[in-house]
Amino acid sequence: MKFGVTVAPRISDWKLFVDLEAMGYDAAWAADSQMLYSDAYAVLALAAANTSRIRLGTGVSVAGVRLAPVTAHSIASINRLAPGRTFLGIGTGHTAMRVMGKDPMKAREFREYLRVLRALLHGQEVDYALGDGPRTDIRFLHPGEGFIDVEHPVPIYVAADGPLALKAAGAYGDGRICSHNQTKARLQQSLEVMRGGGAAVGRTLPADFHTAALGYACVLRPGESTTSDRVIDEIGSMAAASLHYWWELYQKDGDTSTVAGRCRGLWEEYLAFTERMETPPHKRYQQVHLGHCAFLPPEERRFITEDLIRSTGGLVGTPDEIIAMLREREAMGLNEITLLPAMNEARRNLRDFAEQVIARY
C-alpha cells in the first residue's frame, strides 16, 4: 500500500509538500478547483523545485476548464522539474464545474480528451479538434529544449465511476482514483469495465495499473470518541464534502441513490438546512460549497456524525483499527490511499498518521 495526501493548495503554504516528503508520504496530489483554491500547477511547480523524492501530481485536474493540450503542457512542465515522479490525476470536474453552476464534462468528450492527453504526454503527434471544428495534427515542437519533459511519460490516473468514464480510463489511463468507501464488489466490477475499455482499443491493462482511493483519517487518542471536537476539526471538511456531492446530484435530477442508507435521516436534515439558506436558489451552489474539503463552516458542524464518517469510508480509530481497515482495502485491490484533512489541521493530522500508522504498516 502506498500512502498519499491530497492537498487543498494554498500557494503561500507550498512548504506543506516539503513537510509531507519529510514525513514519509509517497505522493502528494494538488486539488484543482479554480473557484476554491490556489492554482494547482503553480503550487506543484514550487513543490517540485523544493522536493526530491515524493511523487507529485494533480488530484484531480479538471478537464472542463482547460483544453487537453494545455493540461498536457502544464503537467509536462512540472515533469521537467520533477522528472519521473510526476503524475496527472484527471477528471470531468464534479466539484470545479458545479461550484460555477455548470455540469461536468460529458463522458464522450472526456474520452476524446484522454486520447489527446495520452498521445501528447508520450511525445506523439495526434489529431485534435476544437469542438466541432476541423481536425489538425498537433505535437510539442520543442520537446528537447528544456521547456517540458515528455521523455519520462507522465502516468494518467483517471477519476471515473460511470461505465463510459471507466471504459475511457481503461483505454487511455494508467490508473484510476475513486472515493474511499467503495465496496470490493464495486471495485472489482469497475476493474472489469476498464479491462473491457482497454481491450476495445487493443490494449491490455498492465499489471501495475494504479488503483487509488481518496479518503480521510484521524488517529484517536486514548478515550477519545469518533466525533470529538478534535476529530471533527481535522476531518469534518472532508466528511461534509459527501453531503455536498449528494446535494449536487439531487439538484440535477432528484437522484438520491448515492446517499448512504444509514445517513438517510441526516440527509433529510441537511436538505432542509440548504433550503433555508439565505443565498437565492439559483446561486445556492456557491453557499453549499463554502469550505469544500478545506475547512468546515460552523453551521455544518452538526452534520458530522459517526454514521456519516463510517458510511463515507473515514479511517477513524486507534492505530490498530486503522491498520486493519487498510489491510482490508489492500486486499480489495487498492494500491494507494490518499488522505485529505482540513487545511489548517493538515500537518498535525498527517504527522499523527505517519508516525502511528504508516510507520507500523
N, C-alpha and C positions, 0 to 999 in steps of 0.2 A: 504494500500500500504506500502510495506517495501522499504527501501532505502539502496542500496549497492553501493560499489565502486569497480571497477576493477583497480588493481594497476599493472603498468609495474614495476616488482620488481627489485629494486636495493638494494643489500644486505647491503650497507653502510647506507641506509636510511630506515631501517626497522622500525624506530620510527614513520613513517607515519601511520602505523597501530594503534599505540597508540593514535596518534592525531585524527584519524578517530573515534575511540571509544569515545574520549572526545567530539567530535563534535556531537555525537548522531546518527551516522550511524548504521544500523542494521547488515550489513555484509560487509566483505572485501574479494574480490576474487583476488588471485595472478595469474597473467597471466603466462602461461607456454610456453616458446619458447626458446629452448636451444641455438639457434644462435643469439638471440636478447637480452635477459635479464639475470639477475642472476637466480640461481636455485629456482624455486617456493617453493619447500618443505623446503629448508634451510631458506628462508625468513619467511615462515609460522611458522617454529619452534621458531624463535626469537619473532615473533608476539604473538604466543600462550603463550609463557613463560612470556610475559610482558603485557597481557591484561586479562580482567576478564569477560567481557560481550559480546563484539562483536563476531558475528559468523564468522568463518574463513574457507576458502577453496580455491580450485584451480579454475581458471577462464580462460580457462579450461585446465585440464591436457590432454596430448596428448597420445592417445593410441598407436600410431605407433612407439614411441621412448622408450617405456617401456613394459615389459611383464606384463600381468594382475596381477600376484601375487606380482610383485614389486610395482605396483601402489597401490594395496590393502595394502601392508606392509607400504608404505610411508605415506599414509593418516591415517592409523591406528596408526602410531607412533605420528603424530600430534594430533590425538584424545586422546592419553594418556596425552598430555599436556593441551588440551582444551576439556575435555570430555563433550559430549552433545551439543557442539557448533561448531563442525567441520562438513564440508560437502565436497563432491567431485564433482566438475564440470569436465566433461569428454567429449572429442570429438575426431574426426578422424584426426584432425591436418591440417586444410586447410592452415594455415599460417606456422606453425612449420615444416611441411613437404615440402611445396612448396618453402620455403626460402632455402632449400637444393636442390631444383630441383627435388624433389620426389613427388609422388602422396599421397593423404591422404589414410588412411586405407579403404579397401573395406567394404561395408555395411554388408556383410555376416560375415566377420571376426570380425567386430565391435560388432555384435550381440553376438557372442560367447565370446568375451572379456567381455562384460557386464554381461553375465551369470556367468562367473567365479568370477568377481568382487563382484557381489551381494552376492553370497554364502559365500565368504571369509569374507566380511565385516559384515555378520550376524553370524560369528563364526561357519560356517558349513564346512563339508568336501565336496569336489567337484572333479569330474573327469576333468583332464586337459591334453592337448596335446600341444607339441611344433611343430607348423607347421603340417606336415603330419606324425609326429612320433606317437608312441603308447600313448594311454591314461593311465594315472596313477592317483590315488587318492591323493589329497593334502589337507593339513589343517595347520593352525598355531599350532605349537606344544606346545608353552608356553604362552597361552593367559592370564594366571593368574599370571605371574611372573613380570609384570610391563613393559615389552618390548613394548607392543601395547595395544590398547583398542578396542575390538570388543563387549564388553558388552553393550556399548552405540552405536547402529547401526549408521553408517555414511550415511546420505542421499546422493543419487547419482542423480545429475542433468545433464541430457544429452543434449549436443548441437546437435540438429537434425533439418533438414529441408526436406530432401528427404523422400519418403514413407517408404523405408526399415529401415532407421535410426529411423524414428518416431515409427514404429512398435516395434523396439527393445527397444526404450525408454519406451513405454507402457508396455512391457513385464518385463523389469528389472530396470527401473528408478523410482525415487521418485519425479521427476520433469523434466522440460525442460527449456533450455535457448535458446533464439533466438535473432535475430537482432531487434532493436527497431522500425524499420519502417514498420513492417508487419501490414497488414490491419486486421480488425475484422474478415472478412470472412476467411482470410487465417489462422488466429489463431484458429478459431472455427473448420475449416476443419482439421487442424493439431491435435487438441484435439480428434476429432472423429477417426482419424487414430490411435492415441495412445491408445484409448479405445479398438479399434479392436485388436491391438497388445497385449494388456493385456488379452483380452478375449481368444485369441488363446492359451494362456498358463494357462487358468483357473483363471485369475486374474482380479479383478475389481479395477479400479483406485480409490485410496482413495479420500475422499473429500478434503484433504489437499495437493493433488498433486500440486507441486510448479510450477508456471509459471513465469519465469524471462526474462527480455529483456536487452540486452547490448546497451547502448547509450551514449550520452554525453549532457552536458548542460552548459549554461552560462547565468547568470542573467545580463540583460542590465542595464546600468546606465542611468539616465535621458539624453535624447538627443543622446544617442549612437545608432549606426546602427548595424545590424546583422553582417556586415563584417568589423567592426572597427578593428584596429590593435590589441587591447587588446583581443577582442573576438577570432580572428584568432590565437593569441598566445596561448590561453587557450584550444581551441577545434580543431584547424586546423589539428593536427596529427591524430585525430580520424576520422574526415571527409575525409581526404585523404586516409584512410585505405579502404574506399569503392572503390576508384579508383584502388587500388592495387588488391582488390578482383575481380573487373570486368576484370582487365588485366589478372589475373591468369586463369579465365575461358575462356577468349578469346584465350590465348595461348594454352590451352588444345585442344579445338576443334572449335574455332571460335565462341563460344557461346557469344552472347551479350544480351540474354533475361533478364538478371538481371540489365542491365543498365537502370536507371530511364529515363522515357520519356522526362522529362524537362531538362535532362543532356546530351542528345544525341550530341549536338554541342560541349559541354565541353569534352565529351568522345573522340570525334574525335581529338580534340586538344591535349588531354592527350596521346592518342595513337601515334600521330605524335611526341610528345615530347619524348616518350620512344624509338621510332625508331631512334632518333638522339643521344641517349645515347652513351657515349664512351665505355662502357662495351660491349664486344663481345656478340652477340645474344645468344650464348649457355650458357652464365653466367649472362644474364641480370636480372634474378630474384633476384640476390643479390642487384643490384643497386635500383631496384624498391622498395625493402622492407627496404631500409635505413630509419631509424627513425620510422618504423611502430608502430603506436599508442603511441609512446613515445615522439617523437619530430618531428617537421616539417622541412625538408630540405628547405633552402631558395628558391631553384628553383621550388618547388612545391607550394609555397605560392599563386601564381596567380590563381591556380585552386580551391581555397576555395571561392566559390561563394555562394550567397544566395540560388540559385537553388540547389546546392549540399547539403547545410546544411538542407534545408527543405525536400528534397527528401530522405535523409538518416535518417530522424527522429530526427534531432537535437532539443533539448529543449532550444531554444534560444529566450529570450523575457523578458518582465517585470515579476516580481513575480506573478502577477495575470494571465498573459498569460500562464506562465509555469504551474501554478496550474490547469488551465483549461485543458491544454494538458494532465496532469497527471490524472485528473478525467476521461477524455475520455479513457485513456489507462486502468485505473482501471475498467471502465465499459465494456471494451473489454474482461476482464478476466485476466489481468496481476496482479500478486501478488507482484512483485518486479521490480524496475528499478535499474540497476547498471550502474554507470557513470564512464567513462574513460577519464579524461582530460590529457593534456600534462604533462609530468613528472615534469618539473621544475616549472610549474604553478599550480600544483595539490592542494597545501594547500590553496592558495588564492581562487581558483575556487570552491573548495568543501566547504570552510568555508562560502563563499557568499551563496551558495546553501542551506547549513544547516540553516543559520540564516534567510534567506529571503524566503525560500520555505518550507523546512521541518518543521520549527517552526510554520508555519501558516497552514500547510496541515491538 
